[in-house]
Amino acid sequence: MGMPSDCVLSETKPPRILALSATAAAWPLALKLGVATLLVASMLLIRLALDPYVAAYRALFFLPAVVVASAILGRPTGLYTALLSTFAVLYFLTEPAFSFAIQDERAGLGLALFLSICVSLSVFTNSLHSALQLSWTRATRAELRLAELQHRMRNNLQIASALLIRQGRDASEETRTALRAAADRIGSLASIEDRTSQALLVGDVDTRALIEGLCADIRESLVGIRPIAMEVKVVADRLPAADVPPLGLIINELVTNAMKYAFPDDRVGTVWVNFIRIDDDFELTVADNGIGIHGRGNSESGGLGSVLIRAMAGQLGGNVEQGTAKVGTSWIVRLPARKRN
């Protein structure tokens, strides 16, 4: 089974240094050595131009060239850069200039130390690059597996929803209604999965994108041409990935109930969804200006939907209470905003 075209991998790009090294890997060795030579020559020209100000620092200017060559052009080119930098320091910056002669024992020791530092730096940099490459490869594979798993899960949820609806065709009206409600809840889980595809990768999800997206999905599926408006106000915050499914189910249940039952007979109305943060708590409010809970025939306050809402809120360590609005119905769900392990 293939993955959807909007899979998260399509937007994932490797770190720039890996992209550059991948490009350089296709170059012939002669080109790599030529680029390394230009790097060393550039560092030498900069060092000579600044000689009046940095006379005491003969070799430091060549270290960036060693790092860049080792990280992007590979270990052999990095070692070549280290060796070439040492010869540049010896020939141009060590007395007597323009000579490979070493007259001072301390200068010889310094050059040997510089070469060992350059070689060590080259090996270390290349090792870090290899570790980064390995980590990136593993992360990409994990992301691919996660995307495939989510795709299969979404398909399974959609199949389960369709089976429930089909099963209800030959059932009684009461059973058909219950099966349809169960199918809708399963469908909402699929919608939540779609909107949190990267939450397991980064560890959390943006509350505004999540809630606004879920409300838009519900409105599109339930409102149609009915004269019902929806106003959604959500504070931008981060929500742990593990908290996304229960919160999504709470929102789906409350908003769906308002859309379905608050405005019978094409009554005009509005549903408000507010999600704010107060100190260490999130507060979700879903309200409408419809006929009120006592005017609804679905026994919302004591039905399965209410049980589900309270169970999900309890799973998040929160609580649910009915608002005191004189018009319509409102529900308030409070959840701790502290990061949970």
Secondary structure, 3 states (H helix, E strand, C coil): CCCCCCCHHHHCCCCHHHHHHHHHHCCCHHHHHHHHHHHHHHHHHHHHHCCCCCCCCCCHHHHHHHHHHHHHHCHHHHHHHHHHHHHHHHHHHCCCCCCCCCCCHHHHHHHHHHHHHHHHHHHHHHHHHHHHHHHHHHHHHHHHHHHHHHHHHHHHHHHHHHHHHHHHHHCCHHHHHHHHHHHHHHHHHHHHHHHCCCHHHHCEEEHHHHHHHHHHHHHHHHCCCCCEEEEEEECCCEEEHHHHHHHHHHHHHHHHHHHHHCCCCCCCEEEEEEEEEECCEEEEEEEECCCCHHHCCCCHHHCHHHHHHHHHHHHCCCEEEECCCCCCEEEEEEEECCCCC
